Amino acid sequence: MLLEDKIWAGQGENPCYLLLNQANRHGLIAGASGTGKTVTLKVLAEGFSRAGVPVFMADVKGDVTGMAQPGEENENVTKRVNKFGIQNWSFQGCPCRFWEVAGVGAGANGAQGGIPVRLTVSQMGPTLLSRLLGLNDVQEGVLNIVFRVADDNKMLLIDLKDLRAMLSYVAEHSDEYTTTYGNVSAASVGAIQRALISVEDQGGTEFFGEPYIDLNDWFATDENGQGYVNILNAERLIQSPQVYSMFLLWMMSDLFETLPEVGDPDKPRFVFFFDEAHLLFNDMPKELLNKMVQVVKLIRSKGVGIYFITQSPSDIPDEVLAQLSNRIQHALRAYTPAEQKAVKAAASAFRANPKFKSEDAILELGTGEALVSFLNEDGQPSVVERAKILPPQCLMAAATMDVINQAIEGEKDIHDKYATAIDRKSAYEEIMGIEAPDADPDAPADEQPQEEPAEEEPKAAAPAAAGPWTCSCGATNEGKFCSECGAERPATVDGPWTCECGTTNEGKFCSNCGKPRSEAVSGPWTCNCGTSNEGKFCSNCGQSREQGTMTKEQKKAADAEAKKKAAEEEKAQREAARQKAAEEKAAAKEKAAEERAEAREAAKKAKEEEAERKAEEKKKEKQQEQMMKTASSIVGQVGRTATSTLVRGVLNNLLK
């Protein structure tokens, strides 16, 4: 609940306020399933929205949609509102925009489809794409080469068919690129092509494309100045955890790279809630983790706050965990030594409160209760409070379909901006020789297919239809136009020429591979195979003029240099593989050592507990033995007294 410049999140002995000017120092919401993390998420998100801060969150379970609908009165909410003495309490929803990853399902349970989210292959980049595809180091290296070749040749990688075409193109011309970029093996290309099948089956064909998402559309407020809550439908997306985590990692990286520095603002410019955060860090390569740590450290100065939601703080690497200053810890369960260790670690992260022990409190917390510590005005962690979380003003459950549909219809302009996929000229069309698709006259200007301007060349007059000619598509023709593709016959070219593939031709294009005629080389020359030539390549062996005119010594030196480079690359690959194996071995050894240490700790603890139990039993036995001795003494004393009295009585009787 927003109170001026702070969000009232919970109430313990003291109120727990998240200060807006400290909210970009990131945060953590952790706790076991069913302890109230989603309600806490809603309380914070609606507070940011009321303060005019746009928010992004992924709806993994389908209940976050309740942000769009006012809450409903019930006994528990009324009791908590009265208990906390909340003034001017009212139920109200937040302005929401519903998004969905294109191709991964939409419009569930009668709801309309949300605003489609797409990315281009180039935006994802080779590093994230390699992890998405599950590639090894060698295959990732090949993918980097493919991206580099595409950039150098100004070929756009927009969708998956562009990437497939580019992979095939680089594989076919691998000999040309080996000395410039490195080895490209057919096996690696084939592995990447196979991996793409899985991504396509998960909806990647629609996900990669245009119009791609402009993150500026998430930095929006409504007419009342409230920040939009951008909700990504992730119910089906979460079934493809690699796609889910890579998309969100891309989003954070893009925000970091594009947003300007703002220093320490009075309130965040944008807040990002990352649910199921453990999916991001599962098996994350070290270089990707280093990039993630850098983003989390530095994005604060760009006015962005990141809040991770997960079951246990141990799900998040220590380097990232150290950057999360605002913490809400719901209950944890500890049934194993590893879980007990996680509880101790979570408790030790809080600034101690002398009135209770955090480690014990974490195990005792009920639903809707948490240990809370936010940064104070000086940027210091506050003393931890055992607090009850406030109820949200929005609906705790999922919103109705009518409310969701109404919200989607209210954002028709932005929905129409992304609704229709665009397929403009890119790498696939360049390689296949296909013309760019015609523009849709009804489409907005910014959605029209765009091509880079090219210099106009004077058109040559069409030749007379005399003699056979070969079209660039490979078809042999007699007339003015190609009978296969309809292309006009090219201008005649004087004299025969030999293509770099070794084929002798008469026309403008090679009859074998379709490539245009190379530039003429002035002056005759003799190849070292003994053939006289006029063109750029030898008509007998296919060597270029530069290669064919080399002396034996020059050719030998060139071959030796090529072999040397190949050997160096092979050595580098072996060294990389050896280093990776060593790192994996070291990691496995470290993990085994940790497990042994945990086992020893568990055994030590069990031994101590057994010793304590035996000591307790021995103590009880001694107490029982002492009690028996005391009882016997009392009985003996009573017996002696009674006997003495009886003897005196008998003697007195005899004397009488």
N, C-alpha and C positions, 0 to 999 in steps of 0.2 A: 504494500500500500504506500503510495507516494505521499510524503509529507515534506513540502517545500523542496529542499535540495538533498533529500535522502529517502531511501526506501525502507520502510518498516517491515522487516522480514519475520521477526519472531519476538517472543516475550518470555524472559526468564525472570530472575530476580531484578534484572535491568532490561530495558528494551534493546533490541538488536537492530541497529541501523546500518545499512549499506550506503555509504556516502557516495554521491554521484561523481565527485571529483577524485575518488579513489577507485572507481569501478573499472577503469581500464587497466588496473593492475592484475586482472585475470582472477579466476576463481575455480573452485571445485565443489561439486555436489556429489557426495558418495553415500552409499548405504546398500544394504541387502535388498532383494526384491520385496516389494510390498511395504516398505518403511516410509514412503511418502515423498520420494524424490520428484515425481512428476508435479505434485502440488507445489513443492518448493520452487520448481522451475517456473510454474505459472505465476506465482507470486512475484518473483523477480522480473519476469518478462513483462508482465502488465505494469509494473512500476516503471521500467524503462520506457515503455510505450507512452505512459501518461506524461513522462518527462520530455517527450519529443525525440526519443532515441529509437531509431529503427532497429529491429531485432530479426535474427534468422535462427530457425530451429528446425530440426528434422523430426517428423512425426513417425516414430517407429512402431508404436502400438495402436495408433488411430485415435487416441484420446486427447491429443494436444489441440485438435480442432475446436475444443470447447473454449479456447481463447476468444473466438468470434462471437460467443453468445453470453448474455448476462447470466449470472449464477441464480440458483433457486434456494429459497428459504428451507432450512431443515433444522432439526433440534441441535445437532452437533455444532453447526455454524453459529446458531443463535447463542448457545452457551459460551462459545469461545469469544464471540464479539462482546458479550456482556462481561465476561471475566476480564478481558483486557481493557475494558472501558473505552472502546473505539467510538469516536464521535463522527457524526455525519456518514455513517456506514450506508452504502448502497451497492446493489448488484449492477454491473455493467460490463459489456464486452469490449474488445479492442478492435481497431481497424486491422483487418487481416487480408493478406494475399496468399492464395493457395497455388503452389507450384508442384510440378512433377517432372521427373526425368523422362524425356521423350522415349517411347518404346518400351518402358518398364511398367506399364499398367497405369490405368487412370479410371476415374469415374466409378469407384467401387460403391456398392450398396446404393445405387441410384443417384449418386452425386455426379455432376457434370465434370468433364475433364478439366484439370487445373491448367495453369499457364505452362507450356512446354519449356523445358530447360535443355539446351543443346550446347555442345562444345565442338570445336574443330580438333582434328588430330594434331595440328600444329600447336594449338593452345595447351593440350595435354602434355606434349613434349615427350622425348624419348625416355627420360628417366622414370616418370610416373607411368608411362605406357608400358615400359618393361616390367614394372612390378605388377601392373594390372594383368599382363599376359603371363606372368610367372617365368620370365626368361632368365637364363644363366648369364654369366659375365660375357662370354663370347657372343651369345646371341644379342645381348644388349649393345655390344660394340658394333655389330652389324647394323642394328636399328639406328644407331647414331650416325653411321655412314650414310644410310638411306636418307635420313633427315638432312644431312649436310649436302648431299648431292642434289636433293630437291631445292634447297635454299640457293645453292650456287647456280642452278639452272632456272631459278625463278618459277618453279612449279609449286602450286599451292596444294598442301595436304589438308583437305577439308573433311572428307568422310573416309570410311573404311575402304571403299573401292579405289580411292586415290592411293591409299597406303598399299593395297594389294598390287595395283598396277606399278607403283614405284618399286616395290620389292622385286617384282618380276623383271622390270627394266634394269635395275642395278645388277641382278643376277646374270642377265643376258650379256651385260657389258662389263662384267667383273674384271676381265683382263685389262680394260682401259683404266679402271679405277684403282687397281692394286697398288701401283707405285705412288699414287697421290693420296689415297685414303686408307689403304690397308686391304688385307685379304677379305673377300666375301665368298664364303663357301655356300654351295647349293644346299648342303644339309642344314645350315643355320637358317637360311631363307625359308626352307621347307618347314622347319620347326616353328618359325614365326607365323607362317601362313596357317599352320594347323591351330596354333593358339588363338588366332583371330576367329576361328569357327566358334569357339566357346563364347567369345565376347558377342559375336553376332547372334548366337542363340539366346543370350541374355538381354537382347534389345539394343546392342551396340550400333546396328545399322541405322536406327532412328536417332540414337543419342548423339552420334558424331555427325555434325552437319551444320547448316545455317538456316535461319539466322541464329547466331550464337548469343548466349546470355550476356547482357551488359549489366554488370554489377551495380552500376549507377541507378538502375531501376529498383534496387533494394534500399537505396538511401532516400527514402521518401517519407513524407508526413501527410496526414489528411488535412481537410480544411480547418479542423480545430487545433492543428499543431501537434497532434499525437503521432508518434512514430508507428509505421506499419510493422505488424508482426508477420514476417515472411515464413510461411510454413511449407516445408517440402514433404510431400507425400512419400514416405519411405517404407510403408508396410510391405510392399513387394521388393523394393530396392534392397532392403536389409537382407533378403535372401541371397543377394549377390554381394557379399561383404566387401570384396575387393573393389567393385565399381563404386559402392557407397563411400568407402574410406578414401579412395583416390579422388573422387569428385570433391569431397569436402577439403581434402588436403590441397587440391588445386585452387579451391576458392580462397583459402587462407593465404596461399602463396601469391595469388593474383592481387588480393587486397593489399598485401605487403608491398608488392612491386609497383602498384599504380597510385596508391594514396599518398598525398603530400604529408610532410611532417607538420604536426600541430602542437607538439610539446605536451604540456599538462593542461588539458582543457577543463572547464567547469563541469562538463559531463561528457561521456563518450560520444563519438560520432556514430558508432555502430557497435552492437553487441552480438556475438556469435555463440550460441549454445550447441555444443557437440555431444549428442547423446550416444550411448554405447561406445565410449571413447576407446575402449580396449581394442576395438576392431582396427583402429588406425595404427596401433603400435605392434600388432601381432606380426612377428617375423620381419620387422622393418629393417632394411639394410642400414649399416652404420652411416653411410653418406647421406641417406635420406633422413635419418634421425637427426643428424647434425644440422641439416637444413631446417627441420621442424623446430629444433631448439632455437635456431637463429630467428625464425619467424616469431615465435612466442616471445622471445626477449625484446625484439625491436619493434614489433607492431604496436606496442603500447604507445609509443611516441607518435603514432599516426592516428590516435584516438579510437582504437579498436580494442574492445575487451573480449577475451575468449574464456568461456566457462565450460569445463569438461564435466560430463555426467557419467558416472560409472559405478560399479558395485563396490569396488575396493580401491583405495588409493594406490595399492601395489600394482594395479593394472597399468599405471602410468610410469614411464621411466623417471628416475630421480632427477635428471637434468631438466625435465619439463615440470615435474612436481614442485621443484624449488621456485618456480616463477608464479605459482598460483597462491596469491596472498589472501584472498577472501574465501573462507572455507565454511561449508555446512556439512557436518558429518552425521548422517543418520545411523541407525543401529547396524551393527555387524554381528555375525554369528561365528563362533570359534569352536570347531569340533576337532580340529587337527592341529599338530604343532605349527604347520605353516600358517594356518588361519590365526592362531594365537600370536604368532610373530607379527602378522599384518595388523592386528588390533593394537599391539604395543607401539608399532611404528606410527599408526594413525593418531594414537593418543599423544605421542611425544611431539607431534607437529604443532600442538596447541600451546599457547602461553598458559601456564598452570593457574588454576583457580584453587585457593587453599580450602575451599568449602567442600570440594569433592575430588575424587580421583578419576581422571578422564578415562583411564583404561577400564575401570569398573563401570563407569557410566555408559560407555559405548555398548556394552553388553546388556545393559538394563533399559535402554531407551525404548519407548513405545512408538507406535505408528503416529506420524505427525510431530514427533519430538526429535530434537537434534542438538548436537554440540555446535555452537556458532561462534566464529571469531572473524570479525571484519577489521579492516585497517581504520585507524582513527585519523583525526585531522593532521597529525604529524607523520602519517604514513607508517605507524607502528601497529603491529597486531594487538588487538584488544584482548583482555583476559577472557578466556573461554567461558561462555554461558551455556547452561543447560536450559534450553528454551523450547517452548511450544511454537510451531510455525503458524503464522496467521493464515486464515482461510483466504483463497483468492476471491476477487469480486466477479470473476468470470465463472463459467460453468466448469465444475470439476470433471464431469464426464465428457464424452465426445459430443460435438454439436450435432443438431439435427440436420438432415439433408436439405431442408428448406433454407436454413441459415447459410449453409455452405454454398448452395446454388445461388442464393441472393448475393453473397460476397463475390462470387465469380462473375456474375452478370454485372455487378457494379464496377468491375475492372475490365470492361469489354475492350477499351482502346489498347491497353497493354497486352491483353490476351490476343487480340488480332495481330499485334506486332510480331508475335512469335508463333502464331498458330500454324501458318503454312510454311512447309519446308522449302528451301530454295536450293537448286542444284546448278550452280554457275560453273563456268569453265575453270578447270583445275587440272591437277596432274593426270588424272585418268583421261580426260579429253585431249590433253596435249600429247600423251603417249599414243593413244589410239587414233589420233587424227580426226577426232569428232569435233564438229563446230559447237560453239557455246549455245545453250538453249535460248530460244527466243524469250524476250522479256514479256511479262504479263502486264498488259496496258492498265489493268485495274489495280495492280499492286502499288503500294507506296513507293515513292522515289528511292528511299533508302534500302528497299528490299529488292531493287532491280539487279539482275546479274551485271557485274561490272568487270571490265577487262582493262588492262593497262593499255594506254594509247600506243600505237605502233606507227613507225614512220611509213608514209605512203611511198610505194614504189611504182614507177611507170609500168603499165601493163603492156606486155608484148602482144603483138598481133597473133591471132590464132593461125596455125599453119594450115595449108591445104590438106585435105584428107587423102594424102598419098602415102602408101607404104604402111607397114605395121608399126605400132608403137606400144610401149608398156606403161600402164598407169601406175601411180604410186600405191594403189591397192593391190597390184600384182597381176591384174587382168591384161591380156594382150588384145589390142583392138586395131581396127582398120579405119574407122570413121573419125569424126571431129570430137565426139564425146565417148567416154568410157561406158561400155555396155553393162558394167557391174555396178559402179557407184555414181555414174552420171557426170564425172569430172571432165572439164574441157581439156582437149589435147594440149600439152605444153608446147612452148615455142621450140623450134628445132635447134639443135646444137651441132655445130660443125665438128665432124670427126668423131671416132669412137673413143670411149674412155673406160677405165677399169675402176670399179668400186672398191672400197677397202675390204669388202667381203670376198673380193677376187673375181667378181663377175664382170665380163666385158659388155658394154652397153652402147646404144646409139642415141637414145633420148635423154630427157632431162632428169629422169629418175631411174634408179637401179631396178632392173626387172626381177631381181631376187629378193632384196630386202626393202626396196622402196625408198631408199635414201636419196636426197638430191645430189646432182652432179657436183663433185668437188671443184674447187678453184683450179684453173689451168696452171700448169707449171711451165714457165718459159724455158725454151731450149731443150734439145734432146739429151737423154742420159742413158747410161748403160748400167743395168743392175749387176750385182756381183754374181747372179746366176747366169749371166751372159746374154740377157735379152735387152734389146734396144727399146726405149720407151719415149713417149712424148708427154704423157700425163703425170699425175701426181703419184700413181702407184704402178708397180710392175705388172704388166699384163700376163706374165707367166707364173710368178710366185706370190704376187699380191703384196709384196713388201712396199713400204713407203719409200719415197726418194731418199729421205734421210737415212733410213735403215739400209736400203739397197746399195748406197754408195760408200758405206763404211769400209775401211780396210779391215783385213783380218785381225790386226792388232786392236783396232777400235771396237770391232764387233766382240772380240774376246773380252775386252775391258768392260763393255756394256753388259755382256752376259754375266761377267763376274760381279759387277755392281748390283745387278738385279738379284743374283743368287745371295749376295751378302745382305741385301735388304730383306729378302724373304727369310733368311736364317735369323736375322735380328728380330724380325716380327715373331717368328716361331719361338725364339728364345724368350721374348717378352711375354708371350702367351703362357709358356711353361712356367715362367717365374711368377706370373699372376696366379696361375692355378696352384703352384706350390705355396704361395703366400696365403691364398684363401684356405687351402687345406690345413696349413699351420694355425691360422686363426680359428678355424672350426675345431681343431684338436684342442687348442688352448681353451676355447669357450666350453667344450665338453668336459675338459679336465676341471675347469673352475666350477662348472655346474655340479659335477660329481663331488668335488670337495665341499660345496655348500650343502649338498644332500647328506654327505657323511657327517658334517658338522651338526646339521639339524637332527640326524639320527642319534648322534652322541648326546646332544642336548636333551632329546626326548628320553633316552635311556637314563641319563643322569637324573632327570626330573623324576622318572618312574622309580629309580633307586632311592632317591630322597624321600619320596612319598611312602615307599615300602618301609624305609627305616623309621619314618615318623609314625607309621601305623603300628610297627612292632614296639616302639618306645611307648606309645599310648597303651597298648595291650599290657606291657610289662608294668606300667604305672598302675593300671587298674588292678592287676593281680596283687601287687604289693598292698594296695589299699584294701582289697578283700582280705588278705592275710592278716593285716593289722587289725581289721575289724573282728576277725575270728579270734585273735588273741585277746582282744579287749573283752569280747563276749565271754570267752572261757574264764578269764580272770574274775569277771563279775559273778559268773555262775559259781565258781569255786569259793569265792568269798561268801556268797550267800549260803552256800552249803555248809561251810565251816561254822558259820554263826548259828545256823539252825541246829547243827549237831551238838554244839556246846550247850545250847539252851536245854536240849533234851536230856543230856547226861546229868546236868545239875538238877534237873527235876527228879530224875530217877534216884540220885543219891539222897536228896532231901526226903524222898518217900521212905527209903530204907532206914534212915536215921530216926525217923519218926516211929 
